[in-house]
Amino acid sequence: MTGSVELSAAEHPFTAYVATPDGDPAQWRGAIVVIHEVWGLVEHITTIADRYAAEGYLALAPDLMGGLGVTAEVAADLQRQLFAADPEERSAAQPRLRELMAPIAAPEFAAAAITKLIACVDYLEQQPGVDGRIGVTGFCFGGSYAFSLAVADARVKASAPFYGYANLTNELLAEIECPVLYFVGEDDLNLFGALPALTEQMHESGVDFEAVTYPGAGHAFFNDTNAHAYRPDSAHDSWQRSTEFFARHLVTSA
């Protein structure tokens, strides 16, 4: 089945997009949770889930935003502003972005999001062809939650965050039991600037952590619907590395 499924976390329903591989479930390679950007569960994310299904993984992309999500038109316009060459236009986008981010910055939102992601792992664990082989990936907002889900749920066997914040203590990072492969562009100044400290934190916490960086790439370099940010070479390389990473830690370790 490929399409929408209804899930529940702490008796609160939410939807998720599921992409199912072709063929016998006995031949599937495991499952991957795909976590969206701050724009919500848009076509860019469902397409990524479809790509993982084509690789043989059962892919599940939950809608963590619910009613807080924005339309595709609003998302496209805001992304255009944020990456515009004109600094005044970029500045004008900031109030809109802060308005969008305010509800999801609340602690209760984060707690609910993690509960939903754990419910996604529950769902995947029950599906044929998964056999406990569950990974997670995410982008920006979703990249941050790809770190957090690895902290929260030891059933996650591999985590591949793309340009997400990992604002976590060493004590929390020490809860991560799976390998982490992190992707960031060198022109993503805040995240790239924070990478040395994050790498040291990960090593101090005993996490199997590797970071891959891309010169000439900034934030959202993987998003092929964002003409201003997309970097085809970096996106292609990171896709190849992420699929090899999941194959190594989900498929060959089964």
BASEVEX-669073 format. One record per residue (C-alpha): residue in one letter; z, x, y. Coordinates in steps of 0.001 Angstrom, whole numbers, plus 500000, padded with zeros to 6 digits. Each point is the difference from the previous one (the first is absolute). Layout:
BASEVEX-669073
<resn:a; pz:Z; px:X; py:Y>
...
This chain:
BASEVEX-669073
<resn:m; pz:500000; px:500000; py:500000>
<resn:t; pz:499214; px:501119; py:503517>
<resn:g; pz:501331; px:497990; py:502925>
<resn:s; pz:503277; px:498790; py:501458>
<resn:v; pz:503257; px:499618; py:498090>
<resn:e; pz:503266; px:498421; py:501117>
<resn:l; pz:503122; px:502117; py:499525>
<resn:s; pz:503623; px:499528; py:500976>
<resn:a; pz:502703; px:502353; py:501268>
<resn:a; pz:503564; px:498739; py:500402>
<resn:e; pz:498587; px:496471; py:499762>
<resn:h; pz:497607; px:500651; py:502896>
<resn:p; pz:496347; px:499566; py:498958>
<resn:f; pz:497285; px:502371; py:501114>
<resn:t; pz:496394; px:500592; py:499054>
<resn:a; pz:498257; px:503063; py:498631>
<resn:y; pz:496428; px:500929; py:499221>
<resn:v; pz:499462; px:501116; py:496423>
<resn:a; pz:496945; px:501915; py:498781>
<resn:t; pz:499594; px:500176; py:496239>
<resn:p; pz:497971; px:502646; py:498161>
<resn:d; pz:497197; px:498997; py:497675>
<resn:g; pz:500393; px:500286; py:496265>
<resn:d; pz:502826; px:500062; py:497522>
<resn:p; pz:503469; px:500394; py:501594>
<resn:a; pz:500770; px:502539; py:497285>
<resn:q; pz:497524; px:502295; py:501782>
<resn:w; pz:501445; px:499556; py:503489>
<resn:r; pz:501518; px:503044; py:501685>
<resn:g; pz:503139; px:498371; py:501416>
<resn:a; pz:500667; px:498230; py:503304>
<resn:i; pz:500154; px:500838; py:503707>
<resn:v; pz:501715; px:498181; py:502865>
<resn:v; pz:497802; px:500255; py:503121>
<resn:i; pz:501927; px:499493; py:503264>
<resn:h; pz:498141; px:498971; py:503130>
<resn:e; pz:500064; px:501341; py:503539>
<resn:v; pz:501801; px:498205; py:502829>
<resn:w; pz:496962; px:497715; py:500338>
<resn:g; pz:500973; px:498209; py:496800>
<resn:l; pz:498109; px:499211; py:496829>
<resn:v; pz:496482; px:500371; py:501386>
<resn:e; pz:496708; px:500573; py:498191>
<resn:h; pz:500301; px:503782; py:500336>
<resn:i; pz:503085; px:499903; py:497760>
<resn:t; pz:498625; px:497551; py:497447>
<resn:t; pz:496937; px:502231; py:499748>
<resn:i; pz:502252; px:502968; py:499182>
<resn:a; pz:501677; px:497893; py:497293>
<resn:d; pz:496537; px:499190; py:498632>
<resn:r; pz:499151; px:503704; py:499932>
<resn:y; pz:503117; px:500759; py:497981>
<resn:a; pz:499123; px:497174; py:497602>
<resn:a; pz:496575; px:501595; py:499561>
<resn:e; pz:501847; px:503199; py:499038>
<resn:g; pz:501829; px:498073; py:497255>
<resn:y; pz:503286; px:499133; py:501736>
<resn:l; pz:501487; px:496563; py:500474>
<resn:a; pz:500410; px:499987; py:503800>
<resn:l; pz:502364; px:497762; py:501947>
<resn:a; pz:499958; px:499797; py:503803>
<resn:p; pz:502902; px:497898; py:501336>
<resn:d; pz:500005; px:498278; py:503362>
<resn:l; pz:503197; px:501352; py:501565>
<resn:m; pz:499222; px:498631; py:503451>
<resn:g; pz:499711; px:496304; py:499167>
<resn:g; pz:499798; px:498041; py:503245>
<resn:l; pz:500435; px:503195; py:502021>
<resn:g; pz:496507; px:501230; py:499122>
<resn:v; pz:497146; px:499971; py:502511>
<resn:t; pz:496452; px:498733; py:499649>
<resn:a; pz:497240; px:502447; py:499096>
<resn:e; pz:498542; px:499554; py:503499>
<resn:v; pz:503292; px:500858; py:501735>
<resn:a; pz:500539; px:502980; py:497689>
<resn:a; pz:496500; px:501337; py:500681>
<resn:d; pz:500382; px:499615; py:503763>
<resn:l; pz:503414; px:501656; py:500062>
<resn:q; pz:498821; px:502892; py:497846>
<resn:r; pz:497015; px:500468; py:502324>
<resn:q; pz:502379; px:500218; py:502957>
<resn:l; pz:502414; px:502372; py:498285>
<resn:f; pz:497207; px:502455; py:499193>
<resn:a; pz:497997; px:499602; py:503217>
<resn:a; pz:498901; px:503093; py:501901>
<resn:d; pz:501367; px:498559; py:503251>
<resn:p; pz:503749; px:500825; py:500230>
<resn:e; pz:500600; px:496952; py:502198>
<resn:e; pz:498571; px:497736; py:497310>
<resn:r; pz:502189; px:501673; py:497383>
<resn:s; pz:503043; px:499488; py:502213>
<resn:a; pz:499113; px:496345; py:500495>
<resn:a; pz:500134; px:499507; py:496224>
<resn:q; pz:503564; px:501226; py:499696>
<resn:p; pz:501752; px:496778; py:501155>
<resn:r; pz:497929; px:498015; py:497483>
<resn:l; pz:500910; px:502451; py:497254>
<resn:r; pz:503702; px:499883; py:500896>
<resn:e; pz:499882; px:496201; py:499903>
<resn:l; pz:498465; px:500155; py:496531>
<resn:m; pz:502472; px:502602; py:498771>
<resn:a; pz:503193; px:498404; py:501363>
<resn:p; pz:500615; px:497492; py:497153>
<resn:i; pz:499234; px:502503; py:497243>
<resn:a; pz:502332; px:502611; py:501511>
<resn:a; pz:502999; px:497752; py:499298>
<resn:p; pz:502258; px:501127; py:497121>
<resn:e; pz:499757; px:496590; py:498356>
<resn:f; pz:496220; px:500332; py:499817>
<resn:a; pz:500282; px:503379; py:498255>
<resn:a; pz:502503; px:498633; py:497494>
<resn:a; pz:497749; px:497024; py:499234>
<resn:a; pz:496937; px:502253; py:499662>
<resn:i; pz:501706; px:502259; py:497459>
<resn:t; pz:501161; px:496943; py:498052>
<resn:k; pz:496405; px:498764; py:499901>
<resn:l; pz:498719; px:503388; py:498856>
<resn:i; pz:502558; px:500130; py:497200>
<resn:a; pz:498811; px:496507; py:498993>
<resn:c; pz:496476; px:501448; py:499854>
<resn:v; pz:501213; px:502659; py:497571>
<resn:d; pz:501704; px:497249; py:497969>
<resn:y; pz:496703; px:498097; py:499848>
<resn:l; pz:497937; px:503036; py:499012>
<resn:e; pz:502479; px:501055; py:497345>
<resn:q; pz:499415; px:496696; py:498218>
<resn:q; pz:496205; px:500257; py:499951>
<resn:p; pz:498016; px:501156; py:496956>
<resn:g; pz:498515; px:503474; py:500205>
<resn:v; pz:502614; px:501341; py:502430>
<resn:d; pz:502605; px:501373; py:497570>
<resn:g; pz:502335; px:501168; py:502756>
<resn:r; pz:497280; px:502113; py:501670>
<resn:i; pz:500422; px:498886; py:503614>
<resn:g; pz:499071; px:501894; py:503153>
<resn:v; pz:499978; px:499163; py:503687>
<resn:t; pz:497824; px:500878; py:502963>
<resn:g; pz:500022; px:498785; py:503599>
<resn:f; pz:498543; px:500631; py:503420>
<resn:c; pz:501897; px:500513; py:503300>
<resn:f; pz:502606; px:497186; py:499848>
<resn:g; pz:499195; px:499843; py:496284>
<resn:g; pz:500285; px:503759; py:499661>
<resn:s; pz:503567; px:499802; py:501248>
<resn:y; pz:500750; px:497343; py:497407>
<resn:a; pz:498331; px:502073; py:497285>
<resn:f; pz:502749; px:502570; py:500675>
<resn:s; pz:502677; px:497292; py:500092>
<resn:l; pz:498952; px:498313; py:496770>
<resn:a; pz:500186; px:503348; py:498198>
<resn:v; pz:503592; px:500251; py:501270>
<resn:a; pz:500884; px:496423; py:499083>
<resn:d; pz:498460; px:499652; py:496531>
<resn:a; pz:500056; px:502705; py:497339>
<resn:r; pz:497338; px:498103; py:498047>
<resn:v; pz:497428; px:501401; py:502442>
<resn:k; pz:498443; px:503007; py:498287>
<resn:a; pz:497835; px:501348; py:502857>
<resn:s; pz:499805; px:499416; py:503763>
<resn:a; pz:497047; px:500845; py:502275>
<resn:p; pz:500808; px:499123; py:503644>
<resn:f; pz:497297; px:500332; py:502655>
<resn:y; pz:501201; px:500895; py:503525>
<resn:g; pz:503333; px:498188; py:499743>
<resn:y; pz:503400; px:500809; py:501467>
<resn:a; pz:502713; px:501136; py:497588>
<resn:n; pz:503022; px:499549; py:502239>
<resn:l; pz:502477; px:500362; py:497135>
<resn:t; pz:503109; px:502080; py:499420>
<resn:n; pz:500130; px:502754; py:497398>
<resn:e; pz:502410; px:497831; py:498047>
<resn:l; pz:497440; px:497218; py:499784>
<resn:l; pz:497121; px:502360; py:499275>
<resn:a; pz:501984; px:501383; py:497073>
<resn:e; pz:499623; px:496548; py:498412>
<resn:i; pz:496259; px:500628; py:499569>
<resn:e; pz:499273; px:500821; py:496380>
<resn:c; pz:496198; px:500015; py:500172>
<resn:p; pz:497495; px:502464; py:501477>
<resn:v; pz:498813; px:499290; py:503547>
<resn:l; pz:496560; px:500916; py:501370>
<resn:y; pz:499830; px:499537; py:503769>
<resn:f; pz:496860; px:499923; py:502169>
<resn:v; pz:499971; px:500606; py:503763>
<resn:g; pz:497450; px:501015; py:502618>
<resn:e; pz:500681; px:503065; py:502123>
<resn:d; pz:499059; px:498029; py:503140>
<resn:d; pz:502671; px:497406; py:499146>
<resn:l; pz:502310; px:501962; py:502261>
<resn:n; pz:503346; px:498311; py:499371>
<resn:l; pz:499699; px:499872; py:496220>
<resn:f; pz:498383; px:503419; py:499653>
<resn:g; pz:502632; px:501488; py:502313>
<resn:a; pz:502734; px:498491; py:497821>
<resn:l; pz:498481; px:501315; py:496767>
<resn:p; pz:501849; px:503375; py:499786>
<resn:a; pz:503368; px:498273; py:500315>
<resn:l; pz:498976; px:497298; py:497501>
<resn:t; pz:498826; px:502617; py:497517>
<resn:e; pz:503293; px:501869; py:500301>
<resn:q; pz:501916; px:496732; py:499571>
<resn:m; pz:498034; px:499130; py:496881>
<resn:h; pz:500587; px:503395; py:498435>
<resn:e; pz:503701; px:499952; py:500864>
<resn:s; pz:500211; px:496569; py:498365>
<resn:g; pz:498291; px:501192; py:496824>
<resn:v; pz:496885; px:497860; py:500402>
<resn:d; pz:496693; px:501098; py:498458>
<resn:f; pz:498161; px:499805; py:503324>
<resn:e; pz:496546; px:501134; py:501085>
<resn:a; pz:498344; px:499395; py:503374>
<resn:v; pz:496255; px:500132; py:500627>
<resn:t; pz:498903; px:500371; py:503626>
<resn:y; pz:496583; px:499527; py:501593>
<resn:p; pz:498791; px:501824; py:503139>
<resn:g; pz:498079; px:497791; py:502384>
<resn:a; pz:501574; px:496836; py:498596>
<resn:g; pz:502540; px:497825; py:501756>
<resn:h; pz:501926; px:496876; py:499142>
<resn:a; pz:498208; px:497424; py:497798>
<resn:f; pz:497318; px:502474; py:498915>
<resn:f; pz:499592; px:498071; py:496719>
<resn:n; pz:499271; px:496655; py:501665>
<resn:d; pz:496237; px:499529; py:499829>
<resn:t; pz:500238; px:496818; py:502091>
<resn:n; pz:501268; px:502037; py:502964>
<resn:a; pz:496968; px:501833; py:501327>
<resn:h; pz:502132; px:501975; py:502467>
<resn:a; pz:502442; px:501405; py:497434>
<resn:y; pz:498012; px:500166; py:496748>
<resn:r; pz:499126; px:503470; py:498713>
<resn:p; pz:497690; px:499680; py:496974>
<resn:d; pz:500549; px:503510; py:498613>
<resn:s; pz:503789; px:499764; py:500216>
<resn:a; pz:499957; px:496487; py:498560>
<resn:h; pz:497811; px:501086; py:497094>
<resn:d; pz:502119; px:503043; py:499223>
<resn:s; pz:503285; px:498086; py:500188>
<resn:w; pz:498621; px:497264; py:497741>
<resn:q; pz:498974; px:502583; py:497411>
<resn:r; pz:503381; px:501711; py:500197>
<resn:s; pz:501929; px:496731; py:499780>
<resn:t; pz:498074; px:498775; py:496956>
<resn:e; pz:500491; px:503365; py:498288>
<resn:f; pz:503699; px:499838; py:500889>
<resn:f; pz:500437; px:496556; py:498466>
<resn:a; pz:497984; px:500975; py:496940>
<resn:r; pz:502236; px:503033; py:499512>
<resn:h; pz:503288; px:498171; py:500385>
<resn:l; pz:499213; px:496525; py:498678>
<resn:v; pz:497244; px:500399; py:497448>
<resn:t; pz:500559; px:503354; py:498367>
<resn:s; pz:503788; px:499611; py:500000>
<resn:a; pz:499919; px:496668; py:498160>
